[in-house]
């Protein structure tokens, strides 16, 4: 694994993003604005959650959900298309770049997009009147969330062999997490069996940690450990998958 190779892969994706950075930022504003208007100003007006406003409650969840979706799709969709349709993935296979360098470079590029889109949400939330405390712990959790879902996107892109199946993966896995992992409501009232499944999912711990840190609380050790474990495991699985494809 070479830092120069990682930088090469990452820099290529950054140049692609830089050419349409304005469009990327504007497109990432639409969904958060709808959520903030519908749930923050509309449904959530006058609702108190955990001693604060409902808007303050949902913004960390929206940021966690956004980091998941953007990081995953920024890696999965282009790489899957390159492998199956454009046939440009072979350029990486024959390039003198190791599997680990390629995987980490791609995941970092996806995580970068996830973090940029979350920065847009933070600015929008501030405009809507939310009060969120941004700390190093908050950024660490957000970074781990972006990395682990970027890694998940890479694995999906390597293993899924049709555009339709990629869409199905998002429908069956990402969409349920978007709405069930404490994003918009507390899971305490759900049946215990359902709550146990939700507590295993990484987005739940991302939401818990961001919500606690956003109110000025301490870094939740358990959630941080779960996110770090998922990140390491998925990056390792991504490297193994890439090595298998090269072979």
MODELLER restraints for C-alpha pairs under 7 A, 6 or more apart:
rsr = mdl.restraints
at = mdl.atoms
rsr.add(forms.Gaussian(group=physical.xy_distance, feature=features.Distance(at['CA:1:A'], at['CA:98:A']), mean=6.05, stdev=0.5))
rsr.add(forms.Gaussian(group=physical.xy_distance, feature=features.Distance(at['CA:1:A'], at['CA:100:A']), mean=5.74, stdev=0.5))
rsr.add(forms.Gaussian(group=physical.xy_distance, feature=features.Distance(at['CA:1:A'], at['CA:101:A']), mean=5.23, stdev=0.5))
rsr.add(forms.Gaussian(group=physical.xy_distance, feature=features.Distance(at['CA:2:A'], at['CA:101:A']), mean=6.14, stdev=0.5))
rsr.add(forms.Gaussian(group=physical.xy_distance, feature=features.Distance(at['CA:5:A'], at['CA:97:A']), mean=6.03, stdev=0.5))
rsr.add(forms.Gaussian(group=physical.xy_distance, feature=features.Distance(at['CA:5:A'], at['CA:101:A']), mean=5.75, stdev=0.5))
rsr.add(forms.Gaussian(group=physical.xy_distance, feature=features.Distance(at['CA:6:A'], at['CA:101:A']), mean=4.71, stdev=0.5))
rsr.add(forms.Gaussian(group=physical.xy_distance, feature=features.Distance(at['CA:6:A'], at['CA:102:A']), mean=6.21, stdev=0.5))
rsr.add(forms.Gaussian(group=physical.xy_distance, feature=features.Distance(at['CA:6:A'], at['CA:104:A']), mean=6.42, stdev=0.5))
rsr.add(forms.Gaussian(group=physical.xy_distance, feature=features.Distance(at['CA:6:A'], at['CA:105:A']), mean=4.56, stdev=0.5))
rsr.add(forms.Gaussian(group=physical.xy_distance, feature=features.Distance(at['CA:7:A'], at['CA:105:A']), mean=6.52, stdev=0.5))
rsr.add(forms.Gaussian(group=physical.xy_distance, feature=features.Distance(at['CA:9:A'], at['CA:102:A']), mean=6.23, stdev=0.5))
rsr.add(forms.Gaussian(group=physical.xy_distance, feature=features.Distance(at['CA:9:A'], at['CA:105:A']), mean=5.07, stdev=0.5))
rsr.add(forms.Gaussian(group=physical.xy_distance, feature=features.Distance(at['CA:9:A'], at['CA:106:A']), mean=6.45, stdev=0.5))
rsr.add(forms.Gaussian(group=physical.xy_distance, feature=features.Distance(at['CA:10:A'], at['CA:105:A']), mean=4.68, stdev=0.5))
rsr.add(forms.Gaussian(group=physical.xy_distance, feature=features.Distance(at['CA:10:A'], at['CA:106:A']), mean=6.09, stdev=0.5))
rsr.add(forms.Gaussian(group=physical.xy_distance, feature=features.Distance(at['CA:10:A'], at['CA:108:A']), mean=6.68, stdev=0.5))
rsr.add(forms.Gaussian(group=physical.xy_distance, feature=features.Distance(at['CA:10:A'], at['CA:109:A']), mean=5.37, stdev=0.5))
rsr.add(forms.Gaussian(group=physical.xy_distance, feature=features.Distance(at['CA:13:A'], at['CA:109:A']), mean=6.22, stdev=0.5))
rsr.add(forms.Gaussian(group=physical.xy_distance, feature=features.Distance(at['CA:14:A'], at['CA:109:A']), mean=6.89, stdev=0.5))
rsr.add(forms.Gaussian(group=physical.xy_distance, feature=features.Distance(at['CA:25:A'], at['CA:117:A']), mean=6.86, stdev=0.5))
rsr.add(forms.Gaussian(group=physical.xy_distance, feature=features.Distance(at['CA:28:A'], at['CA:117:A']), mean=6.04, stdev=0.5))
rsr.add(forms.Gaussian(group=physical.xy_distance, feature=features.Distance(at['CA:29:A'], at['CA:120:A']), mean=6.82, stdev=0.5))
rsr.add(forms.Gaussian(group=physical.xy_distance, feature=features.Distance(at['CA:32:A'], at['CA:121:A']), mean=6.32, stdev=0.5))
rsr.add(forms.Gaussian(group=physical.xy_distance, feature=features.Distance(at['CA:40:A'], at['CA:54:A']), mean=6.55, stdev=0.5))
rsr.add(forms.Gaussian(group=physical.xy_distance, feature=features.Distance(at['CA:40:A'], at['CA:55:A']), mean=4.67, stdev=0.5))
rsr.add(forms.Gaussian(group=physical.xy_distance, feature=features.Distance(at['CA:44:A'], at['CA:54:A']), mean=5.43, stdev=0.5))
rsr.add(forms.Gaussian(group=physical.xy_distance, feature=features.Distance(at['CA:44:A'], at['CA:55:A']), mean=6.66, stdev=0.5))
rsr.add(forms.Gaussian(group=physical.xy_distance, feature=features.Distance(at['CA:47:A'], at['CA:53:A']), mean=6.35, stdev=0.5))
rsr.add(forms.Gaussian(group=physical.xy_distance, feature=features.Distance(at['CA:47:A'], at['CA:54:A']), mean=5.62, stdev=0.5))
rsr.add(forms.Gaussian(group=physical.xy_distance, feature=features.Distance(at['CA:48:A'], at['CA:54:A']), mean=5.50, stdev=0.5))
rsr.add(forms.Gaussian(group=physical.xy_distance, feature=features.Distance(at['CA:49:A'], at['CA:57:A']), mean=6.42, stdev=0.5))
rsr.add(forms.Gaussian(group=physical.xy_distance, feature=features.Distance(at['CA:55:A'], at['CA:130:A']), mean=6.01, stdev=0.5))
rsr.add(forms.Gaussian(group=physical.xy_distance, feature=features.Distance(at['CA:56:A'], at['CA:130:A']), mean=5.30, stdev=0.5))
rsr.add(forms.Gaussian(group=physical.xy_distance, feature=features.Distance(at['CA:56:A'], at['CA:131:A']), mean=6.09, stdev=0.5))
rsr.add(forms.Gaussian(group=physical.xy_distance, feature=features.Distance(at['CA:56:A'], at['CA:132:A']), mean=6.75, stdev=0.5))
rsr.add(forms.Gaussian(group=physical.xy_distance, feature=features.Distance(at['CA:57:A'], at['CA:211:A']), mean=6.84, stdev=0.5))
rsr.add(forms.Gaussian(group=physical.xy_distance, feature=features.Distance(at['CA:58:A'], at['CA:183:A']), mean=6.30, stdev=0.5))
rsr.add(forms.Gaussian(group=physical.xy_distance, feature=features.Distance(at['CA:58:A'], at['CA:184:A']), mean=5.58, stdev=0.5))
rsr.add(forms.Gaussian(group=physical.xy_distance, feature=features.Distance(at['CA:59:A'], at['CA:125:A']), mean=6.94, stdev=0.5))
rsr.add(forms.Gaussian(group=physical.xy_distance, feature=features.Distance(at['CA:60:A'], at['CA:207:A']), mean=6.26, stdev=0.5))
rsr.add(forms.Gaussian(group=physical.xy_distance, feature=features.Distance(at['CA:60:A'], at['CA:210:A']), mean=5.44, stdev=0.5))
rsr.add(forms.Gaussian(group=physical.xy_distance, feature=features.Distance(at['CA:60:A'], at['CA:211:A']), mean=5.27, stdev=0.5))
rsr.add(forms.Gaussian(group=physical.xy_distance, feature=features.Distance(at['CA:60:A'], at['CA:214:A']), mean=7.00, stdev=0.5))
rsr.add(forms.Gaussian(group=physical.xy_distance, feature=features.Distance(at['CA:61:A'], at['CA:183:A']), mean=4.24, stdev=0.5))
rsr.add(forms.Gaussian(group=physical.xy_distance, feature=features.Distance(at['CA:61:A'], at['CA:184:A']), mean=6.74, stdev=0.5))
rsr.add(forms.Gaussian(group=physical.xy_distance, feature=features.Distance(at['CA:61:A'], at['CA:207:A']), mean=5.04, stdev=0.5))
rsr.add(forms.Gaussian(group=physical.xy_distance, feature=features.Distance(at['CA:62:A'], at['CA:183:A']), mean=6.43, stdev=0.5))
rsr.add(forms.Gaussian(group=physical.xy_distance, feature=features.Distance(at['CA:63:A'], at['CA:118:A']), mean=5.58, stdev=0.5))
rsr.add(forms.Gaussian(group=physical.xy_distance, feature=features.Distance(at['CA:63:A'], at['CA:121:A']), mean=6.78, stdev=0.5))
rsr.add(forms.Gaussian(group=physical.xy_distance, feature=features.Distance(at['CA:64:A'], at['CA:142:A']), mean=6.92, stdev=0.5))
rsr.add(forms.Gaussian(group=physical.xy_distance, feature=features.Distance(at['CA:64:A'], at['CA:203:A']), mean=6.81, stdev=0.5))
rsr.add(forms.Gaussian(group=physical.xy_distance, feature=features.Distance(at['CA:64:A'], at['CA:206:A']), mean=6.08, stdev=0.5))
rsr.add(forms.Gaussian(group=physical.xy_distance, feature=features.Distance(at['CA:64:A'], at['CA:207:A']), mean=5.76, stdev=0.5))
rsr.add(forms.Gaussian(group=physical.xy_distance, feature=features.Distance(at['CA:65:A'], at['CA:178:A']), mean=5.69, stdev=0.5))
rsr.add(forms.Gaussian(group=physical.xy_distance, feature=features.Distance(at['CA:66:A'], at['CA:118:A']), mean=6.70, stdev=0.5))
rsr.add(forms.Gaussian(group=physical.xy_distance, feature=features.Distance(at['CA:67:A'], at['CA:114:A']), mean=4.65, stdev=0.5))
rsr.add(forms.Gaussian(group=physical.xy_distance, feature=features.Distance(at['CA:67:A'], at['CA:115:A']), mean=6.60, stdev=0.5))
rsr.add(forms.Gaussian(group=physical.xy_distance, feature=features.Distance(at['CA:67:A'], at['CA:118:A']), mean=6.54, stdev=0.5))
rsr.add(forms.Gaussian(group=physical.xy_distance, feature=features.Distance(at['CA:67:A'], at['CA:145:A']), mean=6.55, stdev=0.5))
rsr.add(forms.Gaussian(group=physical.xy_distance, feature=features.Distance(at['CA:67:A'], at['CA:146:A']), mean=5.26, stdev=0.5))
rsr.add(forms.Gaussian(group=physical.xy_distance, feature=features.Distance(at['CA:68:A'], at['CA:145:A']), mean=6.66, stdev=0.5))
rsr.add(forms.Gaussian(group=physical.xy_distance, feature=features.Distance(at['CA:68:A'], at['CA:146:A']), mean=6.06, stdev=0.5))
rsr.add(forms.Gaussian(group=physical.xy_distance, feature=features.Distance(at['CA:68:A'], at['CA:149:A']), mean=5.49, stdev=0.5))
rsr.add(forms.Gaussian(group=physical.xy_distance, feature=features.Distance(at['CA:70:A'], at['CA:113:A']), mean=6.69, stdev=0.5))
rsr.add(forms.Gaussian(group=physical.xy_distance, feature=features.Distance(at['CA:70:A'], at['CA:114:A']), mean=5.09, stdev=0.5))
rsr.add(forms.Gaussian(group=physical.xy_distance, feature=features.Distance(at['CA:71:A'], at['CA:110:A']), mean=4.68, stdev=0.5))
rsr.add(forms.Gaussian(group=physical.xy_distance, feature=features.Distance(at['CA:71:A'], at['CA:111:A']), mean=5.19, stdev=0.5))
rsr.add(forms.Gaussian(group=physical.xy_distance, feature=features.Distance(at['CA:71:A'], at['CA:113:A']), mean=6.33, stdev=0.5))
rsr.add(forms.Gaussian(group=physical.xy_distance, feature=features.Distance(at['CA:71:A'], at['CA:114:A']), mean=4.78, stdev=0.5))
rsr.add(forms.Gaussian(group=physical.xy_distance, feature=features.Distance(at['CA:71:A'], at['CA:146:A']), mean=5.47, stdev=0.5))
rsr.add(forms.Gaussian(group=physical.xy_distance, feature=features.Distance(at['CA:71:A'], at['CA:149:A']), mean=5.82, stdev=0.5))
rsr.add(forms.Gaussian(group=physical.xy_distance, feature=features.Distance(at['CA:71:A'], at['CA:150:A']), mean=4.74, stdev=0.5))
rsr.add(forms.Gaussian(group=physical.xy_distance, feature=features.Distance(at['CA:72:A'], at['CA:149:A']), mean=5.04, stdev=0.5))
rsr.add(forms.Gaussian(group=physical.xy_distance, feature=features.Distance(at['CA:72:A'], at['CA:150:A']), mean=4.65, stdev=0.5))
rsr.add(forms.Gaussian(group=physical.xy_distance, feature=features.Distance(at['CA:72:A'], at['CA:152:A']), mean=6.54, stdev=0.5))
rsr.add(forms.Gaussian(group=physical.xy_distance, feature=features.Distance(at['CA:72:A'], at['CA:153:A']), mean=4.45, stdev=0.5))
rsr.add(forms.Gaussian(group=physical.xy_distance, feature=features.Distance(at['CA:73:A'], at['CA:153:A']), mean=6.49, stdev=0.5))
rsr.add(forms.Gaussian(group=physical.xy_distance, feature=features.Distance(at['CA:74:A'], at['CA:110:A']), mean=5.19, stdev=0.5))
rsr.add(forms.Gaussian(group=physical.xy_distance, feature=features.Distance(at['CA:75:A'], at['CA:106:A']), mean=6.71, stdev=0.5))
rsr.add(forms.Gaussian(group=physical.xy_distance, feature=features.Distance(at['CA:75:A'], at['CA:107:A']), mean=6.91, stdev=0.5))
rsr.add(forms.Gaussian(group=physical.xy_distance, feature=features.Distance(at['CA:75:A'], at['CA:110:A']), mean=5.45, stdev=0.5))
rsr.add(forms.Gaussian(group=physical.xy_distance, feature=features.Distance(at['CA:75:A'], at['CA:150:A']), mean=5.98, stdev=0.5))
rsr.add(forms.Gaussian(group=physical.xy_distance, feature=features.Distance(at['CA:75:A'], at['CA:153:A']), mean=5.43, stdev=0.5))
rsr.add(forms.Gaussian(group=physical.xy_distance, feature=features.Distance(at['CA:75:A'], at['CA:154:A']), mean=5.76, stdev=0.5))
rsr.add(forms.Gaussian(group=physical.xy_distance, feature=features.Distance(at['CA:76:A'], at['CA:153:A']), mean=4.29, stdev=0.5))
rsr.add(forms.Gaussian(group=physical.xy_distance, feature=features.Distance(at['CA:76:A'], at['CA:154:A']), mean=5.36, stdev=0.5))
rsr.add(forms.Gaussian(group=physical.xy_distance, feature=features.Distance(at['CA:76:A'], at['CA:156:A']), mean=6.36, stdev=0.5))
rsr.add(forms.Gaussian(group=physical.xy_distance, feature=features.Distance(at['CA:76:A'], at['CA:157:A']), mean=4.82, stdev=0.5))
rsr.add(forms.Gaussian(group=physical.xy_distance, feature=features.Distance(at['CA:77:A'], at['CA:157:A']), mean=6.96, stdev=0.5))
rsr.add(forms.Gaussian(group=physical.xy_distance, feature=features.Distance(at['CA:79:A'], at['CA:157:A']), mean=5.92, stdev=0.5))
rsr.add(forms.Gaussian(group=physical.xy_distance, feature=features.Distance(at['CA:80:A'], at['CA:157:A']), mean=4.50, stdev=0.5))
rsr.add(forms.Gaussian(group=physical.xy_distance, feature=features.Distance(at['CA:80:A'], at['CA:158:A']), mean=6.80, stdev=0.5))
rsr.add(forms.Gaussian(group=physical.xy_distance, feature=features.Distance(at['CA:82:A'], at['CA:88:A']), mean=5.13, stdev=0.5))
rsr.add(forms.Gaussian(group=physical.xy_distance, feature=features.Distance(at['CA:82:A'], at['CA:89:A']), mean=5.19, stdev=0.5))
rsr.add(forms.Gaussian(group=physical.xy_distance, feature=features.Distance(at['CA:83:A'], at['CA:89:A']), mean=4.89, stdev=0.5))
rsr.add(forms.Gaussian(group=physical.xy_distance, feature=features.Distance(at['CA:93:A'], at['CA:246:A']), mean=6.27, stdev=0.5))
rsr.add(forms.Gaussian(group=physical.xy_distance, feature=features.Distance(at['CA:99:A'], at['CA:239:A']), mean=6.03, stdev=0.5))
rsr.add(forms.Gaussian(group=physical.xy_distance, feature=features.Distance(at['CA:99:A'], at['CA:242:A']), mean=5.72, stdev=0.5))
rsr.add(forms.Gaussian(group=physical.xy_distance, feature=features.Distance(at['CA:99:A'], at['CA:243:A']), mean=5.80, stdev=0.5))
rsr.add(forms.Gaussian(group=physical.xy_distance, feature=features.Distance(at['CA:100:A'], at['CA:239:A']), mean=5.33, stdev=0.5))
rsr.add(forms.Gaussian(group=physical.xy_distance, feature=features.Distance(at['CA:103:A'], at['CA:238:A']), mean=6.56, stdev=0.5))
rsr.add(forms.Gaussian(group=physical.xy_distance, feature=features.Distance(at['CA:103:A'], at['CA:239:A']), mean=6.04, stdev=0.5))
rsr.add(forms.Gaussian(group=physical.xy_distance, feature=features.Distance(at['CA:107:A'], at['CA:147:A']), mean=6.15, stdev=0.5))
rsr.add(forms.Gaussian(group=physical.xy_distance, feature=features.Distance(at['CA:107:A'], at['CA:150:A']), mean=5.00, stdev=0.5))
rsr.add(forms.Gaussian(group=physical.xy_distance, feature=features.Distance(at['CA:107:A'], at['CA:151:A']), mean=5.62, stdev=0.5))
rsr.add(forms.Gaussian(group=physical.xy_distance, feature=features.Distance(at['CA:108:A'], at['CA:147:A']), mean=6.69, stdev=0.5))
rsr.add(forms.Gaussian(group=physical.xy_distance, feature=features.Distance(at['CA:110:A'], at['CA:150:A']), mean=5.44, stdev=0.5))
rsr.add(forms.Gaussian(group=physical.xy_distance, feature=features.Distance(at['CA:111:A'], at['CA:143:A']), mean=6.97, stdev=0.5))
rsr.add(forms.Gaussian(group=physical.xy_distance, feature=features.Distance(at['CA:111:A'], at['CA:146:A']), mean=4.59, stdev=0.5))
rsr.add(forms.Gaussian(group=physical.xy_distance, feature=features.Distance(at['CA:111:A'], at['CA:147:A']), mean=5.20, stdev=0.5))
rsr.add(forms.Gaussian(group=physical.xy_distance, feature=features.Distance(at['CA:111:A'], at['CA:150:A']), mean=5.99, stdev=0.5))
rsr.add(forms.Gaussian(group=physical.xy_distance, feature=features.Distance(at['CA:114:A'], at['CA:146:A']), mean=5.79, stdev=0.5))
rsr.add(forms.Gaussian(group=physical.xy_distance, feature=features.Distance(at['CA:115:A'], at['CA:143:A']), mean=6.97, stdev=0.5))
rsr.add(forms.Gaussian(group=physical.xy_distance, feature=features.Distance(at['CA:115:A'], at['CA:146:A']), mean=6.98, stdev=0.5))
rsr.add(forms.Gaussian(group=physical.xy_distance, feature=features.Distance(at['CA:132:A'], at['CA:214:A']), mean=4.89, stdev=0.5))
rsr.add(forms.Gaussian(group=physical.xy_distance, feature=features.Distance(at['CA:132:A'], at['CA:215:A']), mean=6.35, stdev=0.5))
rsr.add(forms.Gaussian(group=physical.xy_distance, feature=features.Distance(at['CA:133:A'], at['CA:213:A']), mean=6.95, stdev=0.5))
rsr.add(forms.Gaussian(group=physical.xy_distance, feature=features.Distance(at['CA:133:A'], at['CA:214:A']), mean=4.52, stdev=0.5))
rsr.add(forms.Gaussian(group=physical.xy_distance, feature=features.Distance(at['CA:133:A'], at['CA:215:A']), mean=5.92, stdev=0.5))
rsr.add(forms.Gaussian(group=physical.xy_distance, feature=features.Distance(at['CA:133:A'], at['CA:216:A']), mean=5.93, stdev=0.5))
rsr.add(forms.Gaussian(group=physical.xy_distance, feature=features.Distance(at['CA:134:A'], at['CA:214:A']), mean=6.30, stdev=0.5))
rsr.add(forms.Gaussian(group=physical.xy_distance, feature=features.Distance(at['CA:137:A'], at['CA:219:A']), mean=6.25, stdev=0.5))
rsr.add(forms.Gaussian(group=physical.xy_distance, feature=features.Distance(at['CA:138:A'], at['CA:210:A']), mean=5.89, stdev=0.5))
rsr.add(forms.Gaussian(group=physical.xy_distance, feature=features.Distance(at['CA:138:A'], at['CA:213:A']), mean=5.80, stdev=0.5))
rsr.add(forms.Gaussian(group=physical.xy_distance, feature=features.Distance(at['CA:138:A'], at['CA:214:A']), mean=6.99, stdev=0.5))
rsr.add(forms.Gaussian(group=physical.xy_distance, feature=features.Distance(at['CA:141:A'], at['CA:206:A']), mean=6.58, stdev=0.5))
rsr.add(forms.Gaussian(group=physical.xy_distance, feature=features.Distance(at['CA:141:A'], at['CA:209:A']), mean=6.99, stdev=0.5))
rsr.add(forms.Gaussian(group=physical.xy_distance, feature=features.Distance(at['CA:141:A'], at['CA:210:A']), mean=6.86, stdev=0.5))
rsr.add(forms.Gaussian(group=physical.xy_distance, feature=features.Distance(at['CA:141:A'], at['CA:224:A']), mean=6.86, stdev=0.5))
rsr.add(forms.Gaussian(group=physical.xy_distance, feature=features.Distance(at['CA:144:A'], at['CA:227:A']), mean=6.36, stdev=0.5))
rsr.add(forms.Gaussian(group=physical.xy_distance, feature=features.Distance(at['CA:144:A'], at['CA:228:A']), mean=6.61, stdev=0.5))
rsr.add(forms.Gaussian(group=physical.xy_distance, feature=features.Distance(at['CA:144:A'], at['CA:231:A']), mean=6.59, stdev=0.5))
rsr.add(forms.Gaussian(group=physical.xy_distance, feature=features.Distance(at['CA:145:A'], at['CA:206:A']), mean=6.44, stdev=0.5))
rsr.add(forms.Gaussian(group=physical.xy_distance, feature=features.Distance(at['CA:145:A'], at['CA:227:A']), mean=6.81, stdev=0.5))
rsr.add(forms.Gaussian(group=physical.xy_distance, feature=features.Distance(at['CA:147:A'], at['CA:231:A']), mean=6.44, stdev=0.5))
rsr.add(forms.Gaussian(group=physical.xy_distance, feature=features.Distance(at['CA:148:A'], at['CA:230:A']), mean=6.38, stdev=0.5))
rsr.add(forms.Gaussian(group=physical.xy_distance, feature=features.Distance(at['CA:148:A'], at['CA:231:A']), mean=4.35, stdev=0.5))
rsr.add(forms.Gaussian(group=physical.xy_distance, feature=features.Distance(at['CA:148:A'], at['CA:234:A']), mean=6.36, stdev=0.5))
rsr.add(forms.Gaussian(group=physical.xy_distance, feature=features.Distance(at['CA:151:A'], at['CA:234:A']), mean=5.63, stdev=0.5))
rsr.add(forms.Gaussian(group=physical.xy_distance, feature=features.Distance(at['CA:151:A'], at['CA:235:A']), mean=5.48, stdev=0.5))
rsr.add(forms.Gaussian(group=physical.xy_distance, feature=features.Distance(at['CA:151:A'], at['CA:238:A']), mean=6.31, stdev=0.5))
rsr.add(forms.Gaussian(group=physical.xy_distance, feature=features.Distance(at['CA:152:A'], at['CA:234:A']), mean=6.26, stdev=0.5))
rsr.add(forms.Gaussian(group=physical.xy_distance, feature=features.Distance(at['CA:154:A'], at['CA:238:A']), mean=6.47, stdev=0.5))
rsr.add(forms.Gaussian(group=physical.xy_distance, feature=features.Distance(at['CA:155:A'], at['CA:238:A']), mean=5.32, stdev=0.5))
rsr.add(forms.Gaussian(group=physical.xy_distance, feature=features.Distance(at['CA:155:A'], at['CA:241:A']), mean=6.83, stdev=0.5))
rsr.add(forms.Gaussian(group=physical.xy_distance, feature=features.Distance(at['CA:160:A'], at['CA:166:A']), mean=6.29, stdev=0.5))
rsr.add(forms.Gaussian(group=physical.xy_distance, feature=features.Distance(at['CA:177:A'], at['CA:203:A']), mean=6.70, stdev=0.5))
rsr.add(forms.Gaussian(group=physical.xy_distance, feature=features.Distance(at['CA:181:A'], at['CA:198:A']), mean=6.03, stdev=0.5))
rsr.add(forms.Gaussian(group=physical.xy_distance, feature=features.Distance(at['CA:181:A'], at['CA:203:A']), mean=5.99, stdev=0.5))
rsr.add(forms.Gaussian(group=physical.xy_distance, feature=features.Distance(at['CA:181:A'], at['CA:204:A']), mean=4.45, stdev=0.5))
rsr.add(forms.Gaussian(group=physical.xy_distance, feature=features.Distance(at['CA:182:A'], at['CA:204:A']), mean=6.02, stdev=0.5))
rsr.add(forms.Gaussian(group=physical.xy_distance, feature=features.Distance(at['CA:182:A'], at['CA:207:A']), mean=6.60, stdev=0.5))
rsr.add(forms.Gaussian(group=physical.xy_distance, feature=features.Distance(at['CA:183:A'], at['CA:207:A']), mean=6.50, stdev=0.5))
rsr.add(forms.Gaussian(group=physical.xy_distance, feature=features.Distance(at['CA:187:A'], at['CA:195:A']), mean=6.48, stdev=0.5))
rsr.add(forms.Gaussian(group=physical.xy_distance, feature=features.Distance(at['CA:198:A'], at['CA:204:A']), mean=6.64, stdev=0.5))
rsr.add(forms.Gaussian(group=physical.xy_distance, feature=features.Distance(at['CA:202:A'], at['CA:227:A']), mean=6.18, stdev=0.5))
rsr.add(forms.Gaussian(group=physical.xy_distance, feature=features.Distance(at['CA:205:A'], at['CA:223:A']), mean=4.87, stdev=0.5))
rsr.add(forms.Gaussian(group=physical.xy_distance, feature=features.Distance(at['CA:206:A'], at['CA:223:A']), mean=6.94, stdev=0.5))
rsr.add(forms.Gaussian(group=physical.xy_distance, feature=features.Distance(at['CA:209:A'], at['CA:219:A']), mean=6.81, stdev=0.5))
rsr.add(forms.Gaussian(group=physical.xy_distance, feature=features.Distance(at['CA:209:A'], at['CA:220:A']), mean=5.96, stdev=0.5))
rsr.add(forms.Gaussian(group=physical.xy_distance, feature=features.Distance(at['CA:209:A'], at['CA:223:A']), mean=6.22, stdev=0.5))
rsr.add(forms.Gaussian(group=physical.xy_distance, feature=features.Distance(at['CA:213:A'], at['CA:219:A']), mean=6.32, stdev=0.5))
